[in-house]
Amino acid sequence: MKIEDVFSETYAVLQSLGIDYISKIPFDVFSHIEAQRNRDYSPVIDENKALNEQGLSKSCLALLFNLKHDYMCNTEEERNELKNILKENDERFKESLDNEKSLLKRMKIIRDYESD
């Protein structure tokens, strides 16, 4: 996905959240998102659905997560909760990679055995 489309999705979500959230983001950051977005791509955000059910790109979700962490958290506790989510996701990702590496290693051993 092109970065302009990511900015369009992010902009649409921020617009649906409203001025209370937008005002927490530094003006230059929000202005960059607005200026760089693809004006021909205007995703519709359904406020009754969770963000992960909206069909938004992973890049958009990552950008929103960072905006939330960096600018929109109301308390340090809320910011720490987001850090914990990142840490848990990172651990799951590493575990998933380890499992894939193990599977690939077993497949190689089987191929080597079969070719003998």
C-alpha positions in Angstrom: 0.0 0.0 0.0 1.3 3.5 -0.8 2.0 5.8 2.1 -0.5 8.3 0.7 -3.2 5.7 1.2 -2.0 4.9 4.7 -2.3 8.7 5.5 -5.8 8.7 4.0 -6.9 5.8 6.3 -5.2 7.5 9.3 -6.8 10.8 8.5 -10.3 9.2 8.2 -9.9 7.5 11.6 -8.7 10.7 13.2 -11.6 12.6 11.6 -14.1 10.1 13.1 -12.5 10.4 16.5 -13.0 14.2 16.4 -11.2 17.3 17.5 -10.6 16.2 21.1 -8.2 13.6 19.8 -6.9 15.6 16.9 -6.0 18.5 19.1 -3.6 16.2 21.1 -1.5 15.6 18.0 1.1 18.3 17.3 -0.1 20.6 14.5 2.8 19.8 12.2 2.2 16.0 12.5 -1.5 16.2 11.7 -0.8 18.7 8.9 1.6 16.3 7.4 -0.9 13.5 7.5 -3.6 15.7 6.0 -1.3 17.2 3.2 0.2 13.8 2.2 -3.0 11.8 2.1 -4.4 10.5 -1.2 -7.5 12.7 -1.7 -8.9 10.2 -4.2 -9.1 7.5 -1.4 -11.5 8.3 1.4 -12.1 5.3 3.5 -15.4 5.2 5.4 -15.0 4.5 9.1 -17.8 2.6 10.9 -17.8 3.9 14.4 -19.7 0.7 15.5 -16.8 -1.6 14.5 -13.4 -2.0 16.0 -10.5 -0.7 14.1 -9.2 -4.2 13.3 -12.6 -4.9 11.7 -12.4 -1.9 9.3 -10.2 -3.4 6.7 -7.5 -0.8 7.4 -3.9 -1.5 6.5 -1.4 -2.7 9.1 0.6 0.4 8.4 -2.4 2.6 9.3 -3.0 0.6 12.5 0.7 0.9 13.4 0.6 4.7 12.8 -2.5 5.1 14.9 -1.0 3.1 17.7 2.1 5.3 17.7 0.0 8.5 17.6 -2.0 7.1 20.5 1.1 6.2 22.5 3.0 9.4 21.7 0.2 12.0 21.9 -3.2 10.8 23.0 -2.6 8.9 26.2 -4.1 10.8 29.1 -2.0 9.2 31.8 1.4 7.5 32.2 -0.5 4.3 33.2 -2.3 4.3 29.8 1.0 4.8 28.0 2.5 1.9 30.0 -0.4 -0.3 29.1 0.3 0.3 25.4 4.0 -0.5 26.0 2.9 -3.8 27.6 0.9 -4.6 24.5 3.9 -3.9 22.3 6.1 -6.1 24.5 3.5 -9.0 24.4 3.1 -8.7 20.6 6.9 -8.7 20.2 7.3 -11.8 22.3 4.5 -13.6 20.3 6.2 -12.5 17.1 9.6 -13.9 18.2 7.9 -17.1 19.3 6.2 -17.4 15.9 9.5 -16.9 14.1 11.2 -19.5 16.3 8.4 -22.0 15.5 8.8 -21.2 11.7 12.6 -21.6 11.9 12.1 -24.9 13.7 9.6 -26.1 11.1 11.9 -25.1 8.2 14.8 -26.9 9.9 12.7 -30.1 10.2 11.6 -29.8 6.6 15.2 -29.5 5.5 16.2 -32.6 7.5 13.3 -34.5 5.9 14.3 -33.3 2.4 17.9 -34.2 3.0 16.9 -37.7 4.3 14.6 -38.3 1.3 17.3 -37.3 -1.2 19.7 -39.8 0.2 
